């Protein structure tokens, strides 16, 4: 009888221990699952916050560009108009003045045209209303007119797959690439090819000095490149940069595949 009570006591104790162990494992599992959910939620919140910060940064940048475009058009344009009127008055005073100021007319015409093109390239609403390809063609013409670098653009059929806001991001990427080429690459030529008949791809390639990609990205001199990659991410584009010292630089952008 005592043996039976002993066996029952052992079985009861064992069952109780098993229940406690099972409960402990269930508790650990639930705790781990909740922690994983919390971590996922925190990661999503961090990603959402980063996206909102990027959007706010982009909106602020566009606002500043819009104001700059208006300043160029209104103030600098007005100054050039006043200069032209003054010169015309001087030319009326005498034939000698007319001959003397004649070359300045050409410079004023060129300056006025550059101001107009530059103002448009910074004007967010103009870019959105004109469309991506017209905005890019305008920028190519503006840069070529400066005669510091030659841009060749391949002809293509383009049907935009983007919203107006995304087109603006793509255009700002294009501007940043040209700005880098002019300021840093020492390039004489830039080749551009954009395809939008089936999806989207944009290639921008220069014949400049190139650079050590890893070295530059690990330095504090890559703000322009980081802006390009940030905007590409916001536009839903893959960005590939191929370069090496002495080999120029090539950018390739394609639409990211749906997840």
C-alpha positions as CSV (number, residue, x, y, z in Angstrom):
1,X,0.0,0.0,0.0
2,X,2.8,2.3,0.9
3,X,4.6,1.4,-2.3
4,X,1.5,2.4,-4.3
5,X,1.3,5.7,-2.5
6,X,5.0,6.2,-3.2
7,X,4.6,5.5,-6.9
8,X,1.6,7.8,-7.1
9,X,3.5,10.5,-5.3
10,X,6.4,10.1,-7.7
11,X,4.1,10.1,-10.7
12,X,2.2,13.2,-9.4
13,X,5.5,15.0,-8.7
14,X,6.9,14.0,-12.2
15,X,3.7,15.2,-13.9
16,X,3.8,18.4,-11.9
17,X,7.4,19.0,-12.9
18,X,6.6,18.2,-16.6
19,X,3.7,20.7,-16.4
20,X,6.0,23.3,-14.9
21,X,8.6,22.7,-17.6
22,X,6.0,22.7,-20.3
23,X,4.6,25.9,-18.9
24,X,8.1,27.4,-18.8
25,X,8.7,26.5,-22.4
26,X,5.3,27.9,-23.4
27,X,6.0,31.1,-21.5
28,X,9.5,31.4,-23.2
29,X,7.9,30.7,-26.6
30,X,5.2,33.3,-26.1
31,X,7.7,35.8,-24.7
32,X,10.0,35.2,-27.6
33,X,7.1,35.6,-30.1
34,X,6.0,38.8,-28.4
35,X,9.6,40.1,-28.4
36,X,9.9,39.3,-32.1
37,X,6.6,41.1,-32.8
38,X,7.9,44.0,-30.8
39,X,11.2,44.1,-32.6
40,X,9.4,43.9,-36.0
41,X,7.1,46.7,-34.9
42,X,10.1,48.8,-33.8
43,X,11.9,48.1,-37.1
44,X,8.8,49.1,-39.0
45,X,8.5,52.3,-37.0
46,X,12.1,53.1,-37.5
47,X,11.7,52.6,-41.3
48,X,8.6,54.7,-41.4
49,X,10.4,57.4,-39.4
50,X,13.3,57.3,-41.8
51,X,11.1,57.5,-44.8
52,X,9.2,60.5,-43.3
53,X,12.5,62.2,-42.5
54,X,13.7,61.7,-46.1
55,X,10.4,63.0,-47.5
56,X,10.6,66.0,-45.2
57,X,14.2,66.6,-46.3
58,X,13.2,66.3,-50.0
59,X,10.3,68.7,-49.5
60,X,12.5,71.2,-47.8
61,X,15.1,70.9,-50.5
62,X,12.4,71.3,-53.2
63,X,11.0,74.4,-51.4
64,X,14.5,76.0,-51.3
65,X,15.0,75.3,-55.0
66,X,11.6,76.8,-55.8
67,X,12.5,79.9,-53.9
68,X,15.9,80.0,-55.6
69,X,14.2,79.7,-59.0
70,X,11.9,82.6,-58.2
71,X,14.8,84.7,-57.0
72,X,16.7,84.0,-60.3
73,X,13.7,84.8,-62.4
74,X,12.5,87.9,-60.6
75,X,15.6,89.6,-59.1
76,X,18.5,88.5,-61.4
77,X,16.3,88.7,-64.4
78,X,15.2,92.2,-63.4
79,X,18.9,93.3,-63.0
80,X,19.8,92.0,-66.5
81,X,16.8,93.9,-67.9
82,X,18.0,97.1,-66.3
83,X,21.5,96.6,-67.6
84,X,20.1,96.1,-71.1
85,X,18.0,99.3,-70.9
86,X,21.0,101.2,-69.7
87,X,23.2,100.0,-72.5
88,X,20.5,100.7,-75.1
89,X,20.3,104.3,-73.8
90,X,24.1,104.6,-74.0
91,X,24.0,103.3,-77.6
92,X,21.3,105.9,-78.5
93,X,23.6,108.7,-77.2
94,X,26.2,108.2,-79.9
95,X,27.3,105.9,-82.7
96,X,30.6,105.3,-80.9
97,X,28.8,104.0,-77.9
98,X,26.7,101.7,-80.1
99,X,29.9,100.1,-81.5
100,X,31.5,99.9,-78.0
101,X,28.5,98.2,-76.3
102,X,27.7,95.9,-79.2
103,X,29.6,92.8,-77.9
104,X,27.9,93.2,-74.5
105,X,24.6,92.6,-76.1
106,X,25.7,89.1,-76.9
107,X,26.8,88.4,-73.4
108,X,23.6,89.7,-72.0
109,X,21.6,87.5,-74.3
110,X,23.6,84.5,-73.2
111,X,23.3,85.4,-69.5
112,X,19.5,85.9,-69.8
113,X,19.1,82.6,-71.6
114,X,21.2,80.8,-68.9
115,X,19.2,82.4,-66.1
116,X,15.9,81.3,-67.8
117,X,17.1,77.7,-68.2
118,X,18.6,77.6,-64.7
119,X,15.4,79.0,-63.2
120,X,13.4,76.3,-64.9
121,X,15.7,73.5,-63.8
122,X,15.1,74.5,-60.2
123,X,11.4,75.2,-60.6
124,X,9.6,72.1,-59.2
125,X,6.2,73.0,-60.7
126,X,7.7,73.6,-64.1
127,X,9.5,70.2,-64.1
128,X,6.3,68.4,-62.9
129,X,4.2,70.0,-65.6
130,X,6.7,69.6,-68.4
131,X,7.5,65.9,-67.7
132,X,10.7,64.0,-67.1
133,X,12.1,63.8,-70.6
134,X,11.5,67.4,-71.4
135,X,13.1,68.5,-68.1
136,X,16.1,66.3,-68.8
137,X,16.4,67.6,-72.4
138,X,16.3,71.2,-70.9
139,X,19.1,70.3,-68.5
140,X,21.2,68.8,-71.2
141,X,20.8,71.9,-73.4
142,X,21.6,74.1,-70.5
143,X,24.8,72.2,-69.6
144,X,25.9,71.9,-73.2
145,X,25.5,75.7,-73.6
146,X,28.1,76.2,-70.9
147,X,30.6,74.5,-73.1
148,X,32.4,72.9,-70.1
149,X,31.3,69.4,-70.9
150,X,29.6,67.7,-73.8
151,X,26.5,65.6,-73.2
152,X,25.3,63.2,-75.8
153,X,21.7,61.8,-75.4
154,X,20.5,58.7,-77.2
155,X,17.1,59.0,-78.8
156,X,14.5,56.7,-77.3
157,X,10.8,56.1,-77.1
158,X,9.7,57.0,-73.5
159,X,6.4,56.3,-71.8
160,X,6.8,57.3,-68.1
161,X,5.9,54.7,-65.6
162,X,6.1,57.2,-62.8
163,X,4.0,59.7,-60.9
164,X,4.9,63.4,-61.1
165,X,6.6,63.2,-57.7
166,X,8.8,60.2,-58.7
167,X,9.7,61.9,-62.0
168,X,10.9,64.9,-60.0
169,X,13.1,62.5,-57.9
170,X,14.5,61.0,-61.1
171,X,15.3,64.4,-62.5
172,X,17.1,65.5,-59.3
173,X,19.2,62.3,-59.5
174,X,20.1,63.2,-63.1
175,X,21.0,66.7,-62.0
176,X,23.2,65.5,-59.2
177,X,25.1,63.1,-61.5
178,X,25.8,65.9,-64.0
179,X,26.8,68.2,-61.1
180,X,29.3,65.5,-59.9
181,X,30.6,65.0,-63.4
182,X,31.3,68.7,-63.9
183,X,32.7,69.4,-60.4
184,X,34.8,66.3,-59.7
185,X,35.3,63.9,-62.6
186,X,37.3,66.0,-65.1
187,X,35.1,64.4,-67.8
188,X,34.8,65.9,-71.3
189,X,31.9,63.8,-72.4
190,X,28.8,62.3,-70.8
191,X,26.6,59.8,-72.5
192,X,22.9,59.4,-71.5
193,X,20.5,56.7,-72.5
194,X,16.9,56.4,-71.1
195,X,14.5,53.7,-71.9
196,X,10.9,53.7,-70.8
197,X,9.0,51.6,-73.4
198,X,9.0,48.5,-71.2
199,X,9.7,49.4,-67.6
200,X,12.5,51.9,-67.0
201,X,16.2,52.2,-67.2
202,X,18.6,55.1,-67.2
203,X,22.3,55.0,-68.0
204,X,24.6,58.0,-67.4
205,X,28.2,57.4,-68.3
206,X,31.2,59.8,-68.3
207,X,34.8,59.5,-69.5
208,X,36.3,61.2,-66.4
209,X,39.0,60.1,-64.0
210,X,36.7,57.7,-62.1
211,X,37.3,57.0,-58.4
212,X,37.8,54.2,-55.8
213,X,34.2,53.5,-54.9
214,X,34.7,51.9,-51.5
215,X,37.3,54.5,-50.5
216,X,35.0,57.5,-51.4
217,X,31.9,55.9,-49.7
218,X,33.9,55.4,-46.5
219,X,35.0,59.0,-46.5
220,X,33.2,62.3,-45.8
221,X,33.3,63.3,-49.5
222,X,30.4,61.2,-50.7
223,X,27.4,63.4,-49.9
224,X,26.5,63.8,-53.6
225,X,26.6,60.0,-54.2
226,X,24.6,59.4,-51.0
227,X,22.0,61.8,-52.2
228,X,21.8,60.0,-55.5
229,X,21.3,56.6,-53.7
230,X,18.8,58.0,-51.2
231,X,16.7,59.5,-54.0
232,X,16.9,56.3,-56.0
233,X,15.6,54.4,-52.9
234,X,12.7,56.8,-52.5
235,X,11.9,56.5,-56.2
236,X,11.8,52.7,-56.0
237,X,14.9,52.3,-58.2
238,X,17.9,50.0,-58.1
239,X,21.1,52.0,-58.4
240,X,24.4,50.5,-59.7
241,X,27.6,52.6,-59.8
242,X,30.5,51.2,-61.8
243,X,33.8,53.1,-61.5
244,X,37.5,52.7,-61.0
245,X,40.4,55.2,-61.0
246,X,41.1,56.1,-64.6
247,X,38.0,54.4,-66.0
248,X,35.3,57.0,-65.8
249,X,32.0,56.4,-64.0
250,X,28.7,54.7,-65.1
251,X,25.4,54.9,-63.3
252,X,22.5,52.4,-64.0
253,X,19.0,52.8,-62.6
254,X,16.2,50.3,-63.0
255,X,12.9,49.8,-61.4
256,X,12.9,47.5,-58.4
257,X,11.1,44.2,-58.9
258,X,7.8,43.9,-56.9
259,X,8.3,42.1,-53.6
